[in-house]
Amino acid sequence: MILSVRDFFGRQPKFSEGFPDFDIRKPIAAPYVFWYHYRSPDAFRDMDKAHQDHMKFLTGWIEQEYGDLYNGADNQFSKGVVSAETMPFLVKPGDVLISTSGSTLNAQIANSWADPTRGGPLLKQEDSFKDSNTDCDRPSWSWKVDAWGFEYDGQFYRRYSTQTIKLTAQDAQSEVSINKLKVYPIHYADKSGAVERLKSRGTKFWTCRNRRLVAYEDDGGGNSSDRFMVDFQTYRQLHSDSASFERTYPSRKHLTGEELSLIDRMSDDKPPSEPEIYVFP
């Protein structure tokens, strides 16, 4: 069975990216997220008969125990809602996550699956906790997702962070709108223009990565007849010894291969494509 599972996942092009820590020789935690994302009627079509039989035996048991939960997740996501029970299936590595704080809109690219922190999926109601920020006794659940977005200090680099997804509901089965969460995947964004705003921001930031003359117009139609020079390198020369500069742009002594490739790309006039275009500062 171990050989069969290795054979199956070896046929999935991005499995190692999505499940970098997966080890078939170690315990596999429920609700078996890997199978939710790879299950299909012909999933084992190209495998030899012995490996097919082993995989059908394994996944048959998983489907028997968790198939209803998987189908419930599919049904909820198609309606744009989620519950504490189905949250483990909502986010996958590579998804763009929109996060909001008041009127501030940001986005990061998920680097992990949603990991329960408190409450968590599939726990009994009494195992949840009371949310002190609400005026009711509804239980809450939290999940952590590792993510990254671009930062800029004269060069682009990746800044890694941990995003918290929090859900408050009557119980683990109660549905809430995905785009009402403080953090959620971009493909569930409503028609408020969030996607367009993020793309516009990324494109504009890219055009200003080098010295550039700009004018200003606000959302209300107000504008300035003046033009301004965006010039980070001169700013660095003038202010790099200030405490404010050091707090905002901490020194990075060792550049990774990822960051070096980003520096190489800065000479390209064409901005990055999706999903990277969404995760600029």
C-alpha positions as CSV (number, residue, x, y, z in Angstrom):
1,M,0.0,0.0,0.0
2,I,2.9,2.4,0.7
3,L,4.3,1.7,-2.8
4,S,0.8,2.3,-4.2
5,V,0.3,5.6,-2.4
6,R,3.8,6.8,-3.5
7,D,3.0,5.8,-7.1
8,F,-0.3,7.7,-7.0
9,F,1.2,10.9,-5.6
10,G,4.2,10.7,-7.8
11,R,1.7,11.1,-10.7
12,Q,0.4,14.4,-9.3
13,P,2.5,17.3,-10.7
14,K,2.2,19.7,-7.7
15,F,1.7,17.2,-4.9
16,S,5.1,17.9,-3.2
17,E,4.3,21.7,-3.3
18,G,0.9,21.3,-1.7
19,F,1.9,18.6,0.8
20,P,5.7,19.1,1.5
21,D,5.6,17.4,4.8
22,F,3.5,14.4,3.7
23,D,5.1,11.1,4.8
24,I,3.1,7.9,4.1
25,R,5.1,6.1,6.8
26,K,3.8,8.5,9.5
27,P,0.3,8.8,10.9
28,I,-2.0,10.7,8.5
29,A,-4.5,13.0,10.3
30,A,-8.2,13.2,9.6
31,P,-10.0,14.5,7.7
32,Y,-7.5,13.4,5.0
33,V,-7.3,16.6,3.1
34,F,-5.1,15.1,0.5
35,W,-7.8,12.8,-0.8
36,Y,-10.5,15.6,-0.8
37,H,-8.3,17.5,-3.3
38,Y,-7.3,14.5,-5.5
39,R,-10.4,12.3,-5.5
40,S,-12.2,11.6,-8.8
41,P,-13.8,8.5,-10.4
42,D,-10.8,7.8,-12.6
43,A,-8.1,8.9,-10.2
44,F,-6.3,5.6,-10.5
45,R,-6.9,5.0,-14.2
46,D,-3.2,4.9,-15.3
47,M,-1.9,2.8,-12.4
48,D,-1.3,-0.9,-12.6
49,K,-3.9,-3.3,-11.2
50,A,-2.2,-4.1,-7.9
51,H,-1.7,-0.4,-7.1
52,Q,-5.3,0.4,-8.1
53,D,-6.6,-2.2,-5.8
54,H,-4.6,-0.9,-2.8
55,M,-5.6,2.7,-3.5
56,K,-9.3,1.7,-3.8
57,F,-9.1,-0.1,-0.6
58,L,-7.6,2.9,1.3
59,T,-9.7,5.6,-0.3
60,G,-12.8,3.4,-0.1
61,W,-12.5,3.5,3.7
62,I,-11.9,7.3,3.7
63,E,-14.9,7.9,1.5
64,Q,-17.0,5.7,3.7
65,E,-16.0,7.7,6.8
66,Y,-15.6,11.2,5.3
67,G,-17.4,11.2,1.9
68,D,-20.4,13.0,3.3
69,L,-18.2,15.7,4.8
70,Y,-16.4,16.1,1.4
71,N,-19.7,16.4,-0.4
72,G,-20.9,18.9,2.1
73,A,-17.8,21.0,1.6
74,D,-18.3,21.0,-2.2
75,N,-21.9,22.1,-1.7
76,Q,-21.1,24.9,0.7
77,F,-18.2,26.3,-1.4
78,S,-20.4,26.3,-4.5
79,K,-22.8,28.6,-2.5
80,G,-20.0,30.8,-1.2
81,V,-20.4,29.7,2.4
82,V,-18.3,27.7,4.8
83,S,-18.7,26.1,8.3
84,A,-16.2,25.2,11.0
85,E,-16.6,21.6,9.8
86,T,-15.5,22.3,6.2
87,M,-12.9,25.1,6.9
88,P,-9.9,22.6,6.6
89,F,-10.8,22.2,2.8
90,L,-11.2,25.9,2.0
91,V,-7.6,27.1,1.6
92,K,-4.8,25.3,-0.2
93,P,-1.2,26.4,-0.8
94,G,-0.9,28.8,-3.7
95,D,-4.3,30.5,-3.0
96,V,-4.4,34.3,-2.9
97,L,-5.9,35.3,0.5
98,I,-7.6,38.6,0.8
99,S,-7.4,40.2,4.3
100,T,-9.2,43.2,5.5
101,S,-8.7,45.5,8.5
102,G,-11.2,48.3,8.5
103,S,-10.9,49.9,5.0
104,T,-7.4,48.5,4.5
105,L,-7.2,45.8,1.9
106,N,-4.2,43.4,1.5
107,A,-3.5,40.1,0.0
108,Q,-1.0,37.3,0.5
109,I,-0.3,33.9,-1.1
110,A,-1.0,30.9,1.1
111,N,2.0,28.8,1.9
112,S,0.2,26.1,3.9
113,W,-3.1,24.6,4.7
114,A,-5.4,25.9,7.4
115,D,-4.2,24.6,10.7
116,P,-6.6,24.7,13.6
117,T,-5.4,26.6,16.6
118,R,-8.4,26.8,19.0
119,G,-11.7,25.0,18.8
120,G,-10.8,23.6,15.4
121,P,-12.8,21.4,13.1
122,L,-14.8,18.3,14.1
123,L,-14.7,19.0,17.8
124,K,-17.7,18.8,20.0
125,Q,-19.6,22.1,20.7
126,E,-18.4,22.1,24.4
127,D,-14.8,22.0,23.3
128,S,-15.1,25.4,21.6
129,F,-14.6,28.7,23.4
130,K,-16.6,31.8,24.0
131,D,-15.5,34.8,21.8
132,S,-14.9,37.7,24.2
133,N,-15.3,40.2,21.4
134,T,-19.0,39.4,20.8
135,D,-22.1,39.9,23.0
136,C,-23.3,36.4,22.7
137,D,-22.2,32.9,23.7
138,R,-21.6,31.6,20.2
139,P,-18.5,29.4,19.9
140,S,-15.6,30.4,17.7
141,W,-12.9,28.6,15.8
142,S,-9.5,29.8,14.6
143,W,-7.1,28.5,11.9
144,K,-3.6,29.7,11.1
145,V,-2.3,29.9,7.5
146,D,1.4,30.6,6.6
147,A,1.5,33.1,3.7
148,W,3.8,35.7,2.0
149,G,3.5,38.9,0.1
150,F,5.9,41.4,-1.5
151,E,7.8,44.0,0.4
152,Y,10.0,46.7,-1.0
153,D,13.2,48.4,0.3
154,G,14.6,49.4,-3.1
155,Q,14.4,45.8,-4.2
156,F,11.4,43.4,-3.9
157,Y,11.5,40.5,-1.5
158,R,9.1,38.1,0.1
159,R,7.8,38.9,3.5
160,Y,6.4,35.8,5.4
161,S,3.6,36.1,7.9
162,T,0.9,34.0,9.5
163,Q,-2.7,34.8,8.7
164,T,-5.5,33.9,11.2
165,I,-8.9,32.8,9.9
166,K,-11.6,33.1,12.6
167,L,-15.1,31.9,12.3
168,T,-18.0,32.5,14.8
169,A,-21.2,30.5,14.5
170,Q,-23.9,28.7,16.4
171,D,-22.2,25.3,15.9
172,A,-19.7,23.5,13.7
173,Q,-22.3,23.0,11.0
174,S,-23.6,26.6,10.8
175,E,-22.8,28.3,7.5
176,V,-21.3,31.8,7.2
177,S,-20.5,33.7,4.0
178,I,-16.9,33.2,3.0
179,N,-16.4,36.8,1.9
180,K,-17.5,38.0,5.3
181,L,-14.5,36.5,6.9
182,K,-11.5,38.8,7.7
183,V,-9.3,36.4,5.6
184,Y,-10.6,34.4,2.7
185,P,-9.5,33.1,-0.8
186,I,-9.7,35.7,-3.6
187,H,-12.0,33.7,-5.8
188,Y,-14.8,34.2,-3.3
189,A,-14.5,38.0,-3.4
190,D,-17.8,39.7,-4.2
191,K,-18.3,42.4,-6.8
192,S,-16.9,45.2,-4.5
193,G,-13.9,45.6,-6.8
194,A,-11.4,44.1,-4.4
195,V,-9.7,42.1,-7.1
196,E,-9.4,45.1,-9.4
197,R,-8.1,47.3,-6.6
198,L,-5.3,44.7,-5.8
199,K,-4.4,44.3,-9.4
200,S,-4.3,48.1,-10.0
201,R,-2.2,48.5,-6.9
202,G,0.3,45.9,-8.0
203,T,0.6,47.4,-11.5
204,K,1.0,50.9,-10.1
205,F,3.6,49.8,-7.6
206,W,5.6,48.0,-10.4
207,T,5.7,51.2,-12.5
208,C,7.1,53.1,-9.5
209,R,9.8,50.6,-8.6
210,N,12.4,52.8,-10.3
211,R,12.5,56.6,-10.4
212,R,9.3,58.0,-11.8
213,L,7.4,61.2,-12.1
214,V,3.7,60.9,-10.9
215,A,0.6,63.0,-10.4
216,Y,-2.1,62.4,-7.9
217,E,-5.9,62.0,-8.1
218,D,-8.0,60.7,-5.2
219,D,-11.1,58.4,-5.4
220,G,-13.4,61.5,-5.1
221,G,-12.0,63.1,-8.2
222,G,-9.8,65.6,-6.4
223,N,-6.4,66.0,-8.0
224,S,-3.2,68.1,-7.8
225,S,-1.6,70.1,-10.6
226,D,1.8,69.3,-9.1
227,R,3.9,66.4,-10.1
228,F,6.0,64.4,-7.6
229,M,9.1,62.3,-8.0
230,V,9.0,58.7,-6.6
231,D,12.7,58.0,-6.0
232,F,13.5,55.4,-3.4
233,Q,17.3,55.3,-3.9
234,T,17.7,59.1,-3.3
235,Y,15.4,58.7,-0.3
236,R,17.6,55.9,1.0
237,Q,20.7,58.2,0.6
238,L,19.1,61.0,2.6
239,H,17.4,59.1,5.4
240,S,19.0,55.6,5.7
241,D,20.6,56.5,9.1
242,S,17.3,57.6,10.6
243,A,15.5,55.5,13.2
244,S,12.3,55.6,11.2
245,F,14.0,54.2,8.1
246,E,15.6,51.4,10.0
247,R,12.2,50.4,11.6
248,T,10.5,50.5,8.2
249,Y,13.2,48.9,6.1
250,P,15.2,46.5,8.3
251,S,18.6,45.4,7.0
252,R,18.6,42.1,4.9
253,K,22.2,40.9,4.9
254,H,21.5,37.6,3.1
255,L,19.4,37.4,0.0
256,T,17.8,34.1,-0.9
257,G,17.7,32.6,-4.4
258,E,14.0,33.7,-4.6
259,E,14.9,37.3,-3.8
260,L,17.8,37.4,-6.3
261,S,15.4,36.2,-9.0
262,L,13.0,39.0,-8.1
263,I,15.8,41.5,-8.4
264,D,16.6,40.2,-11.9
265,R,13.0,40.6,-12.9
266,M,12.9,44.3,-11.9
267,S,14.4,45.2,-15.2
268,D,11.3,43.9,-17.0
269,D,8.7,46.6,-17.8
270,K,5.9,44.0,-17.7
271,P,4.6,43.5,-14.2
272,P,4.2,40.0,-12.7
273,S,1.1,38.0,-13.7
274,E,-1.4,36.4,-11.4
275,P,-1.3,35.6,-8.6
276,E,1.8,37.7,-7.7
277,I,0.3,40.9,-9.1
278,Y,-2.2,40.9,-6.2
279,V,0.3,40.8,-3.3
280,F,2.2,44.0,-3.5
281,P,2.4,46.4,-0.6
